[in-house]
Amino acid sequence: MPLNPLTEFVMQTGVVDNKNLKLHAIDKNFIAVKSQGQKRHPRNPEKALIRFQFLEILVRCAGEKYIISKF
């Protein structure tokens, strides 16, 4: 999943509320997940997420929204 569809997904599902979790947090988490040292593989695109990376971003966003902000 590339960044633009991910951004659209989190906006439509209400993950980003611009109070406890802002849109730039999604971009920051996307970069953090993609920059982790993983081997290059044809099924792991450079500018898109694969399944476990998508789940990792959702967990990171939940941590920022509910644990860090104490919502």
N, C-alpha and C positions, 0 to 999 in steps of 0.2 A: 504494500500500500504506500504510494507516494505521499508527500507532505500535504498537498492540496486536498485530496480526498479525506485524509486524516483530520485536517482542520474542519472540513465540512461536517464530518461525522461527529466530532466533539461539540460543534456548535448546535447541531440539530438534536443531539441527545441531551443537551443541558449540562454536560461535564464542565464546560467553561461558563462561568456565571459573571465574570468581570468584577467580582467582589472578592471571593476567596481564591479563585483560580482565574488568571488572565490568559489571554491568547498567547502571549510571548512565552509562557511556561510550556506550552505544547511544542513550540519551536525549539526551546532549550532542551527539552527532554528528547526530542527527535534527534538532535545533534549528539546528545550524550549517548543515546542507545546505539546510533550508527557508528560512533567513533571508537567503540569498544573493540579491542584487538581480536577480530575474528578472521579466519582465513578467507581468502577470495574463493568464491565458488560460483559456478554459473547459475545456481538456483538461489543465490543470495545477492540480489541486485544492489548496486552501489548507492542508489538514491531512493530506495524503497524499503519498506519493512517486510519481514517475514513473520510467521505466526507468533513465535515466542517474543519477538521484539515488539509486536503490537500489544501483547499482554503486558510486557514490561512497562511500556509507556502508560497504559491504563493504571497499573499499580503505582507508578511514580506520581501520576496526577492525583490519584486518591490520597496518597501520602501527603502531598502538598496541600490539597484542598481540606482534608479532614484532620490530619494529625498536626501539621505545622501550624495551620491557622486556628486550630482548636475550635472548629466549627461545631 
